[in-house]
């Protein structure tokens, strides 16, 4: 084992959880309920994860707040009051604070502390976890709850350091208000973050120049306050609603389509798309027909409907055309929800620079220089996205059996069984890890499913006195092939998106989410557990010190 003998002696707990976002705090709650001494480490100076870091103007969830919240506590459902259809970042952060306080979670969370390393000791079957504050903790279990999109990617624009004005990144927005009044502002990036911040900056800035590499499909959110009657009605049916969410394909309660877009008349299709457009729900548009994500011709009908809406909204037709997404199918890059995004380009002080025609060459002291000209600005906002799925996992130096490093093992793409565990890295679980449904679903529902499965697994191991759970290269292989096969039956892998790692230069191109649906995935995870953790290998015995009590194992446990 690789231990730095100069550091203070390590403390011992049962489990370490990495990250205090929605996943980490729920994992802490569940493990503590099972009597595990648990430490959570969080790099930020407060809890909240995504909702702590992404505090840019306009940041709000694009899944309805009544749905994007924990389901584990009926009391919590009844007492919390959501004020808007789509909650703002501050409101979601307040909610997570409320959860942490209500379940007394803060006492086991160490803030401002980044986990830098985790090394598995094969002899003792424990992990030694190290942090950037010099702390070392020994734990039987490690749960990586570090988020799917929490490591901002390097924008990769040369010269950024030479810029004389202010630079901001949406994913690392400062706590204090940033006043753009009277300033010339550049925004680089037009994904979900860009689409949300652009209309907000346009309200204040003297000039706003948007640098767009790929136009996004975005739908009007039609956000609105939730009134008391609506809230009361929803609360009354919460028990039913939460059950339906858990049974659903995507973690949201939506009507599933039954017909192909190509089976109906153009009039019928347009009426269905119009109704989805008016609903202000991504799922309504994506689930209008059975084949939007599997058939290019079907998809094009929805894509063209959205382009027609852009042409009808944006006065200058050349700008409208540049804002119209082409070259990839609707839904294969994460679509967005917005408030007045397209209309913002009708403002006289807002302009669009199409990087497809005039790419950025560098950032200069004065501004952004494209192949056409220099655009002088006072501030640059990078809304350039994340090293998603794997970035927050490979950022930690995770060393498993035989000294193997997770980041080396995953150089050609993530390898994982069920998106829960990687072979050779025993007792280390990932919440909403790569190759699980994760970002294709309502994350709150996927987080709960994973946390509960992991908790049940850990509880089982402790009850049986089993020291170690690992998976096998064969199980990983089979799962990876299954995930790839399902994805290949859809249009998803055809787009160069962050779903496939294409947004990060040099990253392996692998479609990293399970498209089979959370319902099917949940059933498979449950069956695996019921069959004695099929595809996993349970080995070794724990001593009384682990709190396991030396109960005889029921399943096949190797020495
Ligand atoms: O990141 P993105 P995001 N030069 O990767 C462009 C969730 N989220 O932070 O597409 C110029 O989607 C890049 O261009 P291209 C949600 O799941 C949710 O916006 O690579 N441009 C793209 O336009 C979302 O999908 C919410 O060609 C560069 C943009 O930057 C995910 O997080 C809110 C560039 C990045 O878009 C990520 O969203 C926010 C460069 N060098 C986020 N590099 C809600 O719930 C990148 N780009 C509402």
Boltz pocket constraint, residues with backbone or C-beta under 6 A from the ligand:
constraints:
  - pocket:
      binder: B
      contacts: [[A, 60], [A, 61], [A, 62], [A, 63], [A, 149], [A, 154], [A, 155], [A, 156], [A, 157], [A, 170], [A, 188], [A, 189], [A, 190], [A, 191], [A, 192], [A, 193], [A, 194], [A, 196], [A, 211], [A, 212], [A, 213], [A, 214], [A, 334], [A, 335], [A, 337], [A, 355], [A, 360], [A, 383], [A, 384], [A, 385], [A, 386], [A, 439], [A, 496], [A, 498], [A, 503]]
      max_distance: 6.0
